Amino acid sequence: MEIALTVRDLEPEDLTDLDWSGGPEHLNAIAEVLQRCWSGEVASIVITLPNGRLVAHGAVDFSKSAGYGELWMLSVHETFQSLGVGSMLIRALEDRVRSRGVGRARLGVEHDNPRARRLYRRLGYRDCGTELDGWPVAGGDTYVTVCTVMEHRLGAGV
């Protein structure tokens, strides 16, 4: 069975349909990303079903590293994982990177997420280091983790 999926820019009204991607702190972070989209330093996209429901979200930051588009906030609804939606999300974000004339994409993957790491490797990403990363969680705490930094030299279109 095939389902036609649509890739489009994140819109303010999408925030209520992203509750599956994380808690209130995560939704606040996505709202902040939306603000940064309007300045042009970030592009944020969603993938939707024909009925408009969101099944994936991701963003690319053009201000974090010179010469790279930094992919982050990557999430696919659990019902749609392992169906090619993650690959579609990454490719669509890479298209955004290319459209800005940037030739490389970079992302971080948590050390304890081998499934995502396999996906990124399959899509051409290679390890290039490690870094600490963190984000706010419930109760005012910060979750801190070690990430493998991966990068990919993008093909034609640059």
C-alpha positions as CSV (number, residue, x, y, z in Angstrom):
1,M,0.0,0.0,0.0
2,E,1.3,3.5,-0.8
3,I,0.4,6.7,1.0
4,A,1.1,10.0,-0.6
5,L,3.1,12.1,1.9
6,T,3.7,15.8,1.6
7,V,6.7,17.8,2.8
8,R,6.1,21.4,3.7
9,D,7.3,24.2,6.0
10,L,6.4,24.1,9.7
11,E,3.4,26.4,10.5
12,P,2.3,27.8,13.9
13,E,-0.9,25.7,13.8
14,D,1.3,22.5,13.5
15,L,2.4,22.8,17.1
16,T,-0.7,21.2,18.5
17,D,-0.2,18.2,16.2
18,L,3.3,17.6,17.4
19,D,2.6,16.4,20.9
20,W,3.7,12.9,20.0
21,S,7.3,14.2,19.4
22,G,8.0,15.2,23.0
23,G,6.7,16.9,26.1
24,P,5.9,20.5,26.7
25,E,9.5,21.6,26.9
26,H,10.1,20.1,23.4
27,L,7.0,21.8,22.0
28,N,8.3,25.1,23.4
29,A,11.6,24.5,21.7
30,I,9.8,23.8,18.4
31,A,7.9,27.1,18.9
32,E,11.3,28.9,19.3
33,V,12.5,27.2,16.1
34,L,9.5,28.6,14.3
35,Q,10.5,32.1,15.4
36,R,14.0,31.5,14.0
37,C,12.6,30.3,10.7
38,W,11.1,33.8,10.1
39,S,14.6,35.3,10.4
40,G,16.0,32.8,7.8
41,E,18.6,31.2,10.1
42,V,16.6,28.0,10.4
43,A,14.4,25.9,8.1
44,S,11.9,23.6,9.7
45,I,9.7,21.1,7.9
46,V,7.0,18.6,8.5
47,I,5.8,15.6,6.6
48,T,2.0,15.1,6.5
49,L,-0.5,12.4,5.6
50,P,-3.2,13.2,3.0
51,N,-5.5,14.1,5.9
52,G,-3.0,16.7,7.1
53,R,-1.8,14.8,10.2
54,L,1.9,15.2,10.9
55,V,4.1,12.1,10.9
56,A,7.6,13.7,11.0
57,H,9.4,16.9,11.9
58,G,12.9,18.2,11.5
59,A,14.9,21.4,11.2
60,V,18.2,22.6,9.8
61,D,20.2,25.4,11.4
62,F,22.3,27.5,9.0
63,S,23.8,29.6,11.8
64,K,25.5,27.0,14.0
65,S,28.5,26.0,11.8
66,A,29.9,27.8,8.8
67,G,29.8,25.6,5.7
68,Y,27.3,23.2,7.2
69,G,23.6,22.9,7.5
70,E,23.1,21.4,11.0
71,L,20.2,19.0,11.0
72,W,18.4,18.6,14.3
73,M,15.0,18.0,16.0
74,L,14.5,15.0,13.9
75,S,11.5,13.0,14.8
76,V,9.2,10.5,13.1
77,H,5.9,9.4,14.7
78,E,6.5,5.9,16.1
79,T,3.7,4.4,13.9
80,F,5.6,5.5,10.8
81,Q,9.1,4.5,11.8
82,S,11.0,2.0,9.6
83,L,8.7,2.9,6.6
84,G,11.1,5.3,4.8
85,V,9.7,8.5,6.4
86,G,13.0,9.2,8.2
87,S,14.9,8.9,4.9
88,M,12.4,11.2,3.3
89,L,12.8,13.7,6.1
90,I,16.6,13.7,5.9
91,R,16.5,14.1,2.1
92,A,14.1,17.0,2.3
93,L,16.3,18.8,4.8
94,E,19.3,18.1,2.7
95,D,17.4,19.8,-0.2
96,R,17.0,22.8,2.0
97,V,20.7,22.8,2.7
98,R,21.5,22.6,-1.0
99,S,19.1,25.4,-1.9
100,R,21.1,27.7,0.4
101,G,24.3,26.9,-1.5
102,V,25.7,24.9,1.3
103,G,27.6,21.7,0.4
104,R,27.6,19.7,3.7
105,A,25.1,18.6,6.3
106,R,25.9,17.7,9.8
107,L,23.9,16.1,12.7
108,G,24.4,14.6,16.1
109,V,23.0,11.2,17.1
110,E,22.9,10.0,20.7
111,H,25.3,7.3,21.6
112,D,22.5,5.0,22.7
113,N,20.5,5.3,19.4
114,P,22.0,2.7,17.1
115,R,18.9,2.6,14.9
116,A,19.1,6.2,13.9
117,R,22.9,5.9,13.5
118,R,22.4,3.1,11.0
119,L,19.9,5.2,9.1
120,Y,22.3,8.1,8.9
121,R,25.2,5.9,7.7
122,R,22.9,4.3,5.1
123,L,22.2,7.9,3.8
124,G,25.9,8.7,3.5
125,Y,26.7,10.3,6.9
126,R,30.1,9.5,8.5
127,D,31.3,9.9,12.0
128,C,33.5,12.9,12.5
129,G,33.6,13.3,16.3
130,T,31.6,13.5,19.5
131,E,30.0,16.3,21.5
132,L,28.0,16.8,24.6
133,D,24.4,17.9,23.9
134,G,21.5,18.7,26.1
135,W,18.0,20.1,26.2
136,P,15.4,21.1,28.9
137,V,13.2,18.4,30.4
138,A,10.3,18.4,32.9
139,G,11.0,20.0,36.3
140,G,13.4,22.6,35.0
141,D,16.2,20.0,34.6
142,T,18.5,19.6,31.6
143,Y,19.0,16.2,29.9
144,V,22.7,15.8,28.9
145,T,24.0,13.2,26.6
146,V,27.0,12.3,24.4
147,C,26.3,12.5,20.7
148,T,28.3,11.2,17.7
149,V,28.7,14.0,15.2
150,M,28.1,12.8,11.7
151,E,28.5,14.7,8.4
152,H,27.7,14.2,4.8
153,R,29.0,16.0,1.7
154,L,26.0,16.7,-0.4
155,G,26.0,16.0,-4.1
156,A,24.9,18.0,-7.1
157,G,22.9,21.2,-6.7
158,V,25.5,23.1,-4.8
